[in-house]
Amino acid sequence: MKITGTLAVLLIAAGCGGAMPSVPDPRNDTGLVTQRTNVDPGCTSTQLVSTGGPQPRNPSTLAIRWTGFANFELVYKGKVILLDTYFDRGSFFPPLGFKAADVKRADLILIGHGHVDHMSDAASVGARTGAPVVGAPVTIEKLRTQNINPSQLRTVTGRGGEELQFSNFKVEPILGRHGEPPAQLVAAFRRALDETAPKPSSEQLAELKTIRQLGVVGDQRVITEGTIAFLITLDNGFRIMFRDSGGRVTDYEKAAMQRIGAVDVALVAVSASIIQDITVRAALEHARTYRPDVYIPSHHDASFNNLWRATEPLFQAIKAEHPKLITVSRNYREPICFDTENNILRRKGG
Ligand SMILES: [Zn+2]
C-alpha cells in the first residue's frame, strides 16, 4: 500500500521508536524519551559545559544546572556563567560529580556572598578560566588574599548604577540581605544534631577547617552589605534573578522589581530557619517580590548530617498563592532548558 498525505505525516510525527505520549506525561522529561528522539544533548547531558559538556544547539536555549548549595551553571549563546563556586566541599558532603579542578571554562563568575559555602572555589576557578569574578566589597576583600589576579576582581555594592554589560546579556547587582535564622532555634537544632547526626571523622574535620578558611568568617558586613542579588537579562529580554541567601527582601530589590515587574526564572536559596512556617514565609516574600514564572530552589542540600532543607512545603505554599507559578527542582547537574524567546517581556510586547 502506498502511504501518502495525512497518514504519512501522522506516521512521521509518531516517530519510529513508538508514539510520544500526547498528555503532559512526566516520562516526557526522562531519558526514556530523550534516548529515542532527537533531543539536544545540551539539554540532557549531566556534564557541565564548564567541565567540557555539550552546549545547547539552539542559540535561544538557556541551560541551567544546579550543582549543590546555591551554585548554578547558566549557558546561553556559548557563554558560561557560574553563580557561586562551592564545589570541593570535602568528603563529609555528597559528591557533586565533578571537582573545582574540572571546571575549565567560564566567562563570568558571580558570587552572591562571601561565606565559604558560596565562594570557596572562586579564586581557583577564576584563575583557571580567566573569568571576571564579581562580588560585594567583603567578598572581593577576601579574594584579594587568595591566588587570583586582582585585575579579574570586580567589586559591586548593589546600590545602583553598576550594570555590567556583556555581549549577549547584562547583569544588574542588587543589594540583598543574608538570612538571619532565629538564634534560639538554630542552637536547639544544633544540640539535637549533635546528639543524633553522623559525625565527621577527625580527618574530615581537618578537611572542613581548611576549606572554611577560603570564605569570610564572622563578619557582620556579609549580612547587611555583603549579600548581592543578581538580575541577569538576556539580549531577548529573558530575566533570571539569582538570590543565594534566604534573607529578607530589601528596598533595593523592591525598587528593581517595581521597575521591571517580574522575572522569568528565580533561583532562590531556601531559608536556613529549619522550621517550616519561617522558611515558607521567606519563600513567599521572594515569590511575591520577584514574581517568577519558574521558581528553582537552592541551598537545600546538606552534608551527611542528614538535614536537608525541605522544598516541598515551600512549593505547596507558593503555588497556593500563585497557581500559575511553576516549581522545578532537579538533581545535581541535571539540566533545565528554557526557550528564552518565550519570555515575559515579549509576551507583554515590551
Ligand atoms: Zn551565608
Residues whose N, C-alpha, C, O or C-beta is under 5 A from the ligand:
A	BS01	ZN	H115
